[in-house]
Amino acid sequence: MKSVNSPQRQYSMECTRNIGIAAHIDAGKTTTTERILFYTGLIHKMGDVDDGNTVTDWMEQERERGITITSAATTCYWTPKEEGLQKLFGGVPHRVNIIDTPGHVDFTAEVERSMRVLDGAVAVFCGVAGVQPQSETVWRQATKYKVPRIAFVNKMDRVGANFENAVAEMRKKLGAYAYPVMLPIGKEDQFQGVIDVINQKAILYDLQDAVGLNYTITEVPAELEDAARLALEELISAVADKDDQVAELVIEDKPVSPLVLKQAIRRLTCRIEMVPVLCGSAFRKRGVQPLVDAVIDYLPSPLDIPAPVGQDPANAESQVPVAPDDDGKFCSLAFKLWSDPYVGKLVFFRVYSGQLQKGDIIYNPRTRKRERVNRVMMIQADKRIDVETVYSGDIAALVGLKNITTGDTLCDESFEVCLEPPTFPEPVISMAVEPKTKADREKLSTGLQRLAEEDPTFRCFTNEETGQLIIAGMGELHLEIIRDRLFREFKVEANAGAPQIAYRETITRAAEGEGKFIRQSGGRGQYGHAIVTVERNERGKGVVIENKIVGGAIPREYIPAVIDGINEAIGGGVLAGYPMVDLQVQIIDGTFHEVDSSELAFKMAGIFALKEAVKKADPILLEPIMKVEVTTPEEYQGDLLGDLNRRRGKIVSIEAKNNATSLYAEVPLAEMFGYATAIRSLSKGRAAYSMEPSHFEQVPNSILTTILDSAKPKPARA
């Protein structure tokens, strides 16, 4: 892709990489990021997750729990050295923007919005556990946003590490066209380096070196020569199947040079047709430098991926390409909001075209409003660096913008375009909260509003029936972090009720309902009359409302009021007050009065008609089902299976791997509260589990009454 780089920018777009580090929880993302920052010279002392002193885990809650909660952006610089190995960009300095993402499913929105703006990703896998459930989730997210990726099999120093098994699982579970470009030398406590398959060289680390800076490049050890040669043959064959240039050389029986092979792998990786696989141990500081080289060699610059395509707000059918070009008109996507205690609301954005300077005017097509840019910052985790200008391909932050939401396009007013925003899952769990004192009420409202702006998967609303304030999120940990942030950042102490499940309602058959709203109290009255039909929609298709009125039985100006009434009834449900899903509604008939009809009357008629139809259509309650993976030593398998069965779990499969057993099950979310404690006691602390939302299923009749009673909002308690 041809582009223009501004002469003022320090690093050209060709030498820029926007990457994310994504993986299952505890696969080693933050540790890998920390090592990259050290070897690129950004930091001078490596931190560790266990010590709570890493750069990208900067929140107090992250350091206390040893997990990543919010994605952190940082920038480092790397010049690949030749050192006897053929590199595509040897000696050329590059800038690498890194986003370290959370692995816990409760914070999946952070991965989602990061993937939306990244050009490439490093998928980290545990060398012992291989492909885990959240590995599959982040892989699907990367696929959805067409993000090229390389794989890094971490923890090769751990007991039970198996590189070949990890690669085989990538191919089987993820459908990845994954081939090693590095092989491990030794494993477990004997892991001492990697083999560069393409150059047929060994990279050996000094086991006495505590920081991993000392390594030597030598010939491949004799006992591993056959494995290295076979891996190269397999790699060339795999590339030849997808790349014409290498295929020609293979057919003509000509040698494939390392440089030609790397160029072909880069082309395939950028087209998402191949996943190069590397290995190492971030904790032991081995194999990280080759990973940074691979980021430069294989992952795309902003010029190597297709230009994003936006929509013309004036014409939804018209598509507008946004080419990466410093001299083009400014266009960017706001992908994250964050409340900073020192500078106020930060808007993280990715520049796709043009450049932005302090003092420029930007335009938001959604709100149709202009705003002046007062401060532009580059982000280094929790540090902010003021800059004058940002260019195409940069990730930066703005301060002081109003009326911005996640997914807004910010552009030049003369280049009005809407880029595709990231999509987010619906919350699955809710709880009632109330401030401990009246003085806290206003602060609670302010805090919740700010947190809801930052996090698209967090919702807060008032239950109209009980007057309670309800917060909803992706899991128990998510809501626990929200409460903790309310206390620490906004100084609000809140009582919380037991978590409630985000149930849904639907129907099982078609039915018809009639709604009349007639009031006469002297003078002008109220008259509205509507007849609707309801039937099931396909699972996941949502609610569809159609107007089938012919002949003006209901005047055209009252149809939106009827639809508003139907939507209101759907939002409140019929069976237990939960929103309805997967419903097809048709407005088929009605009557009106020349004088007494009004929008209010027809809205009420729509509510009554929908509720009557749903009552006749045998409504059912749906509950969220979680996909659960439990990893346990074999001796506890029976106890844990029995416990999952008691929780109404359905066992999907059981796999034995690396002296452990993995149980895959689907379990209702309502039965998973307190499971962390149960699994620890049943396995003496040796088993672990992870879960993520899967789908909704009908609540069994045997427990329907109990669940309906417990699902009704209860007073908040401490």
Buried (B, 14 or more C-beta within 10 A) or exposed (E): EEBEBBEEBEBBBBBBBBBBBBBBBBBBBBBBBBBBBBBBEBBEEBBEBEEBBBBBBBBEBBBEBBBBBBBBBBBBBBBBEEBEBBBBBBEBEBBBBBBBBBBBBBBBBBBBBBBBBBBBBBBBBBBBBBBBBBBBBBBEBBBEBEBBBBBBBBBBBBEBBBBEBBBBBBBEBBEBBBBBBBBBBBBBEEBBBBBBBBBBBBBBBBEEEEEBEEBEBEEBBEEBBEBBEEBBEEBBEBBBBBBEBBBEBBEEEEEBEBEBBBBBBBBBBBBBBBBBBBBBBBBBBBBBBBBBBBBBBBBBBBBBBEBBEBBBBEEEEEEBEBBBBBEBBBBBBBBBBBBEEEBEBBBBBBBBBBBBEBEBEBBBBBEEEEBEBEBBBBBBBBEBEEBEBBBBBBBBBBBBBEEBBBBBBBBBBEBBBBBBBBBBBBBBBBBBBBBEEEEBBEBBBEBBEBBBBBBBBBBBEEBEEBEBBBBBBBBBBBBBBBBBBBEEBBEBBBBBBEBBBBBBBBBEEEBBBBBBBBEEEEEEBBBBBBBBBBBBBEEEEEBEBEBEBEEEBBEEEBBBBBBBBBBBBBEBBBBBBBBBBBBBBBBBBBBBBEEBBBBBBBBBBBBBBBBBBBBBBEBBBBBBBBBBBBBBEEEBBEBBBEBBEEBBBEBEEEEEBBEBBBBBBBBBBBBBBEBEEBBBEBBEEBBBBBBBBBEBBEBEEEBBEEBBEEBEBEEBEE
